[in-house]
Amino acid sequence: MQPELRHLRYLLAVAEHANFTRAAEELRIAQPTLSQQIKQLEKALGAQLLDRTGRTVRLTDAGETYARYARRALRDLAAGERAVLDVRDLSRGHLRLAVTPTFTAYLTGPLVAAFHTRHPGITVEVRELTQDHIEAELLADRVDLGIAFDGVHLAGVEATGLFTETLGLVVGPAHPYAGRTEPLPVAELTGHHLALLSGDFATRRHVDAYVAEHRVGPRIVVEADSVSALTEIVRRTALATVLPDAVTRDHPYLTPVPLSPALPSRGVALLRRTGGYRSAAAESFAELAAAEAVPGDGPDRGQPIG
């Protein structure tokens, strides 16, 4: 027989009260049952743990030694239970979040700030990855949650819609279209100089699909791997780019130029591994994202996905 937790508790109760009767009352079990359980423990260990010959019951030398380890084991288990409770009530924990570069520019900061305000004991690891890499990291259990675009995902990755993101052509103050308010026919993009995200990113593939559909051929003269780089380049040159409306609104020196037809909107989704363990921190962040991840503050802001 292997000793069990109840055996440890029974032994320590008898040692504390120096009496089987009072220990049995505290444990709410019958005294014969308590005596039997202690004998089972002694048999399993091959040593006498209690001296029953006097008026009171006391630990033997072997019993004293074993009781020290028993107390330590019970303390460690109690600490483990508290640690689990701490994690569940979000006083402690860790969250691994991955986002595509577009969202770093306008969504990640507010969401992480709101989460930290609610749960300052949770450490948050934020990684900026392409959508393909986010899904691969989710499947490898190296990321808890991802924020990317809805669509076709790898098997084992599930998506929950957050909101709809709208994109538009954007120019800086040096661009000849800076004051334009009339829609720009998409055909006029042919030969136009653009600065865009590189082909590794979903936003670039979205733009490429749009220009291919309308059979126009802008000149891509700058490729960047971050939205912040694009905004600075467009600010200082006569190049145009394509950005989410939420990013454009955050930069007063950028001017949106309406396209006709407009760039198609796209769904933004929270990604996670299907059937994977969901920590309390991940669940709380998912709830926060579902409630608050709607960019902008005006009537033209992104609209929640129904």
MARKEMAR-700129 format. One record per residue (C-alpha): x, y, z. Coordinates in Angstrom, 1 decimal, always signed. Layout:
BEGIN
{rec {X; Y; Z}},
...
//
This chain:
BEGIN
{rec {+0.0; +0.0; +0.0}},
{rec {+1.3; +3.5; -0.8}},
{rec {+0.7; +6.2; +1.8}},
{rec {-2.0; +8.7; +0.8}},
{rec {-2.8; +12.2; +1.8}},
{rec {-5.3; +11.1; +4.4}},
{rec {-2.7; +9.0; +6.2}},
{rec {-0.5; +12.1; +6.6}},
{rec {-3.3; +14.2; +7.9}},
{rec {-4.4; +11.4; +10.3}},
{rec {-0.9; +11.0; +11.7}},
{rec {-0.4; +14.7; +12.2}},
{rec {-3.8; +15.0; +13.9}},
{rec {-2.9; +12.3; +16.4}},
{rec {+0.5; +13.8; +17.0}},
{rec {-1.1; +17.2; +17.6}},
{rec {-3.7; +16.0; +20.1}},
{rec {-1.6; +13.2; +21.6}},
{rec {-4.8; +11.3; +21.7}},
{rec {-6.8; +9.1; +19.2}},
{rec {-10.2; +10.1; +20.5}},
{rec {-9.7; +13.9; +20.1}},
{rec {-8.0; +13.5; +16.8}},
{rec {-10.9; +11.3; +15.5}},
{rec {-13.4; +14.0; +16.6}},
{rec {-11.5; +16.7; +14.8}},
{rec {-11.2; +14.5; +11.6}},
{rec {-14.9; +13.5; +12.0}},
{rec {-14.1; +9.8; +11.6}},
{rec {-14.6; +6.9; +14.0}},
{rec {-11.7; +6.2; +16.4}},
{rec {-11.3; +2.5; +15.2}},
{rec {-11.1; +3.7; +11.7}},
{rec {-8.4; +6.2; +12.6}},
{rec {-6.4; +3.6; +14.5}},
{rec {-6.7; +1.2; +11.5}},
{rec {-5.5; +3.9; +9.1}},
{rec {-2.4; +4.7; +11.2}},
{rec {-1.6; +1.0; +11.4}},
{rec {-1.8; +0.8; +7.6}},
{rec {+0.6; +3.7; +7.3}},
{rec {+3.1; +2.1; +9.8}},
{rec {+2.9; -1.2; +7.9}},
{rec {+3.5; +0.5; +4.6}},
{rec {+6.5; +2.3; +6.0}},
{rec {+7.8; -0.7; +8.0}},
{rec {+8.2; +1.4; +11.1}},
{rec {+6.3; +2.3; +14.3}},
{rec {+5.4; +5.9; +14.2}},
{rec {+3.4; +6.3; +17.4}},
{rec {+4.2; +5.2; +21.0}},
{rec {+0.9; +4.1; +22.5}},
{rec {+2.2; +2.7; +25.8}},
{rec {+1.8; +5.8; +27.9}},
{rec {-1.2; +7.8; +29.0}},
{rec {-0.8; +10.0; +25.9}},
{rec {+0.2; +9.0; +22.4}},
{rec {+3.4; +10.5; +21.1}},
{rec {+5.5; +10.2; +18.0}},
{rec {+8.5; +7.8; +18.0}},
{rec {+11.8; +8.9; +16.6}},
{rec {+10.8; +7.5; +13.3}},
{rec {+7.4; +9.2; +13.6}},
{rec {+9.1; +12.6; +14.3}},
{rec {+11.2; +12.2; +11.2}},
{rec {+8.3; +11.2; +9.0}},
{rec {+6.0; +13.9; +10.5}},
{rec {+8.5; +16.6; +9.4}},
{rec {+8.2; +15.5; +5.8}},
{rec {+4.5; +15.1; +6.1}},
{rec {+4.0; +18.6; +7.3}},
{rec {+6.2; +19.9; +4.5}},
{rec {+4.3; +17.9; +1.9}},
{rec {+1.0; +19.2; +3.1}},
{rec {+2.3; +22.8; +3.2}},
{rec {+3.6; +22.5; -0.3}},
{rec {+0.3; +21.1; -1.5}},
{rec {-1.6; +23.9; +0.2}},
{rec {+0.7; +26.4; -1.5}},
{rec {+0.1; +24.7; -4.8}},
{rec {-3.7; +25.0; -4.3}},
{rec {-3.3; +28.7; -3.5}},
{rec {-1.2; +29.2; -6.6}},
{rec {-3.8; +27.6; -8.8}},
{rec {-6.4; +29.8; -7.2}},
{rec {-4.2; +32.8; -7.8}},
{rec {-4.0; +31.9; -11.5}},
{rec {-7.7; +31.4; -11.8}},
{rec {-8.5; +34.7; -10.1}},
{rec {-5.9; +36.4; -12.4}},
{rec {-3.7; +37.7; -9.6}},
{rec {-0.9; +35.9; -11.3}},
{rec {-0.2; +34.3; -14.6}},
{rec {+1.3; +34.7; -18.1}},
{rec {-0.2; +35.5; -21.5}},
{rec {+1.5; +34.9; -24.9}},
{rec {+0.0; +37.1; -27.6}},
{rec {+0.9; +37.3; -31.3}},
{rec {-0.4; +40.0; -33.6}},
{rec {+0.1; +40.9; -37.3}},
{rec {+2.0; +44.2; -37.9}},
{rec {-1.2; +46.1; -38.8}},
{rec {-2.6; +45.8; -35.4}},
{rec {+0.5; +46.8; -33.6}},
{rec {-0.1; +50.3; -35.0}},
{rec {-3.5; +50.9; -33.5}},
{rec {-5.0; +47.9; -31.6}},
{rec {-2.4; +46.1; -29.6}},
{rec {-1.5; +49.0; -27.3}},
{rec {-5.0; +49.9; -26.2}},
{rec {-6.0; +46.2; -25.6}},
{rec {-2.8; +45.3; -23.7}},
{rec {-3.1; +48.6; -21.6}},
{rec {-6.7; +47.8; -20.7}},
{rec {-5.8; +44.2; -19.8}},
{rec {-2.9; +45.3; -17.7}},
{rec {-5.1; +47.8; -15.8}},
{rec {-7.5; +45.0; -15.0}},
{rec {-4.9; +42.3; -14.2}},
{rec {-1.6; +43.9; -13.3}},
{rec {-0.2; +40.6; -11.9}},
{rec {-0.4; +39.0; -15.4}},
{rec {+2.8; +39.2; -17.5}},
{rec {+2.1; +39.7; -21.2}},
{rec {+4.4; +38.6; -24.0}},
{rec {+3.6; +40.3; -27.3}},
{rec {+5.1; +39.1; -30.5}},
{rec {+4.6; +40.7; -34.0}},
{rec {+4.4; +37.9; -36.6}},
{rec {+3.0; +37.3; -40.0}},
{rec {-0.4; +35.5; -40.0}},
{rec {+1.1; +32.2; -41.2}},
{rec {+3.6; +32.3; -38.4}},
{rec {+0.9; +33.1; -35.8}},
{rec {-1.0; +30.1; -36.8}},
{rec {+2.0; +27.9; -36.8}},
{rec {+3.0; +29.1; -33.3}},
{rec {-0.6; +28.5; -32.1}},
{rec {-0.4; +24.9; -33.2}},
{rec {+3.0; +24.4; -31.6}},
{rec {+1.6; +25.8; -28.3}},
{rec {+4.1; +28.6; -28.3}},
{rec {+1.4; +31.3; -28.4}},
{rec {-1.9; +31.4; -26.5}},
{rec {-3.8; +33.8; -28.7}},
{rec {-3.4; +35.6; -32.0}},
{rec {-5.0; +38.6; -33.6}},
{rec {-5.1; +38.4; -37.4}},
{rec {-7.5; +38.3; -40.3}},
{rec {-10.4; +36.0; -40.8}},
{rec {-10.5; +33.6; -43.7}},
{rec {-9.2; +30.1; -44.3}},
{rec {-7.0; +29.0; -41.4}},
{rec {-4.8; +26.0; -40.8}},
{rec {-6.4; +22.9; -39.5}},
{rec {-6.5; +23.1; -35.7}},
{rec {-6.8; +26.9; -35.6}},
{rec {-10.2; +28.4; -34.7}},
{rec {-11.2; +32.0; -35.2}},
{rec {-13.6; +34.3; -33.4}},
{rec {-14.7; +37.4; -35.3}},
{rec {-13.9; +40.7; -33.6}},
{rec {-14.7; +43.5; -36.0}},
{rec {-14.5; +44.6; -39.7}},
{rec {-11.4; +46.6; -40.7}},
{rec {-11.7; +49.1; -43.6}},
{rec {-8.7; +50.0; -45.7}},
{rec {-8.0; +53.1; -47.9}},
{rec {-5.4; +54.8; -50.0}},
{rec {-3.4; +57.3; -47.9}},
{rec {-1.1; +60.2; -48.9}},
{rec {+1.1; +62.7; -47.0}},
{rec {+1.2; +66.5; -47.3}},
{rec {+3.7; +66.4; -50.3}},
{rec {+1.4; +64.3; -52.4}},
{rec {-0.6; +66.0; -55.2}},
{rec {-3.7; +64.2; -54.0}},
{rec {-3.4; +65.5; -50.5}},
{rec {-6.4; +67.8; -50.8}},
{rec {-8.5; +65.6; -53.0}},
{rec {-12.0; +64.8; -51.8}},
{rec {-13.5; +63.2; -54.9}},
{rec {-13.2; +59.4; -55.3}},
{rec {-10.2; +58.4; -57.3}},
{rec {-11.0; +55.9; -60.1}},
{rec {-9.0; +52.7; -59.5}},
{rec {-7.7; +52.9; -63.0}},
{rec {-5.6; +55.9; -62.1}},
{rec {-3.5; +53.8; -59.8}},
{rec {-1.7; +52.4; -62.9}},
{rec {+1.9; +53.6; -62.8}},
{rec {+1.3; +55.4; -59.5}},
{rec {+4.1; +55.0; -57.0}},
{rec {+3.2; +53.2; -53.8}},
{rec {+4.9; +52.2; -50.6}},
{rec {+3.4; +49.0; -49.2}},
{rec {+4.0; +46.2; -46.7}},
{rec {+6.1; +43.4; -48.1}},
{rec {+4.5; +40.3; -49.7}},
{rec {+4.9; +38.3; -46.4}},
{rec {+2.0; +40.1; -44.9}},
{rec {-1.8; +39.6; -45.3}},
{rec {-2.4; +43.3; -45.9}},
{rec {-0.1; +43.2; -49.0}},
{rec {-1.8; +40.2; -50.3}},
{rec {-5.2; +41.9; -49.8}},
{rec {-4.0; +44.9; -51.8}},
{rec {-2.4; +42.7; -54.5}},
{rec {-5.7; +40.9; -55.0}},
{rec {-7.6; +44.2; -55.3}},
{rec {-5.3; +45.6; -58.0}},
{rec {-5.2; +42.3; -59.8}},
{rec {-9.0; +42.2; -59.8}},
{rec {-9.2; +45.6; -61.4}},
{rec {-6.3; +45.0; -63.7}},
{rec {-4.3; +48.0; -62.6}},
{rec {-0.5; +48.1; -62.2}},
{rec {+0.8; +50.6; -59.6}},
{rec {+4.6; +50.8; -59.2}},
{rec {+5.7; +49.4; -55.8}},
{rec {+8.8; +51.5; -55.1}},
{rec {+9.1; +50.9; -51.4}},
{rec {+8.4; +47.7; -49.4}},
{rec {+8.4; +47.8; -45.6}},
{rec {+7.9; +45.3; -42.8}},
{rec {+6.1; +47.6; -40.4}},
{rec {+3.2; +50.1; -40.6}},
{rec {+5.1; +52.7; -38.6}},
{rec {+7.8; +52.7; -41.3}},
{rec {+5.1; +53.2; -44.0}},
{rec {+3.5; +56.2; -42.2}},
{rec {+6.9; +57.9; -41.8}},
{rec {+7.9; +57.3; -45.4}},
{rec {+4.6; +58.6; -46.8}},
{rec {+4.8; +61.6; -44.4}},
{rec {+8.1; +62.6; -46.0}},
{rec {+7.6; +61.7; -49.6}},
{rec {+5.1; +62.0; -52.4}},
{rec {+4.4; +58.3; -52.2}},
{rec {+1.0; +56.8; -51.4}},
{rec {+0.2; +53.7; -49.3}},
{rec {-2.7; +51.6; -48.1}},
{rec {-3.6; +51.6; -44.5}},
{rec {-6.5; +50.8; -42.2}},
{rec {-8.7; +53.7; -41.6}},
{rec {-8.0; +53.5; -37.8}},
{rec {-4.3; +54.1; -38.4}},
{rec {-4.9; +57.0; -40.7}},
{rec {-7.1; +58.7; -38.1}},
{rec {-4.3; +58.5; -35.6}},
{rec {-1.9; +60.4; -37.8}},
{rec {-3.2; +64.0; -38.6}},
{rec {-0.5; +64.5; -41.3}},
{rec {-2.0; +61.6; -43.4}},
{rec {-4.9; +62.2; -45.7}},
{rec {-7.2; +59.5; -46.9}},
{rec {-8.0; +59.4; -50.6}},
{rec {-11.3; +57.6; -51.4}},
{rec {-11.0; +55.0; -54.1}},
{rec {-13.7; +53.9; -56.6}},
{rec {-14.5; +51.1; -56.1}},
{rec {-13.3; +51.1; -52.5}},
{rec {-10.9; +48.5; -51.2}},
{rec {-12.9; +45.6; -49.8}},
{rec {-13.1; +45.4; -46.0}},
{rec {-11.8; +42.4; -44.1}},
{rec {-12.7; +40.6; -40.9}},
{rec {-10.4; +40.7; -37.9}},
{rec {-10.4; +37.6; -35.7}},
{rec {-9.0; +36.3; -32.5}},
{rec {-7.2; +33.0; -33.2}},
{rec {-6.5; +30.1; -30.8}},
{rec {-5.7; +26.5; -31.0}},
{rec {-8.7; +24.2; -31.3}},
{rec {-9.2; +22.1; -28.2}},
{rec {-6.1; +23.5; -26.5}},
{rec {-5.8; +24.4; -22.8}},
{rec {-7.2; +27.9; -22.2}},
{rec {-5.7; +29.7; -19.2}},
{rec {-7.7; +32.2; -17.2}},
{rec {-5.5; +34.9; -18.6}},
{rec {-6.2; +33.9; -22.2}},
{rec {-10.0; +33.7; -21.5}},
{rec {-10.0; +37.1; -19.9}},
{rec {-8.1; +38.7; -22.8}},
{rec {-10.4; +37.0; -25.3}},
{rec {-13.4; +38.5; -23.5}},
{rec {-11.8; +41.9; -23.4}},
{rec {-11.0; +41.8; -27.1}},
{rec {-14.5; +40.7; -28.0}},
{rec {-15.9; +43.6; -25.9}},
{rec {-13.5; +46.4; -26.8}},
{rec {-11.6; +45.6; -30.0}},
{rec {-13.4; +48.1; -32.2}},
{rec {-11.1; +50.7; -33.6}},
{rec {-11.9; +54.4; -33.9}},
{rec {-14.5; +56.5; -32.1}},
{rec {-16.6; +58.0; -34.8}},
{rec {-19.6; +56.9; -37.0}},
{rec {-17.2; +55.5; -39.6}},
{rec {-15.3; +53.3; -37.2}},
{rec {-14.9; +49.6; -37.8}},
{rec {-18.1; +47.7; -37.2}},
{rec {-18.3; +44.7; -34.9}},
{rec {-18.8; +41.4; -36.7}},
{rec {-22.2; +40.0; -36.0}},
//
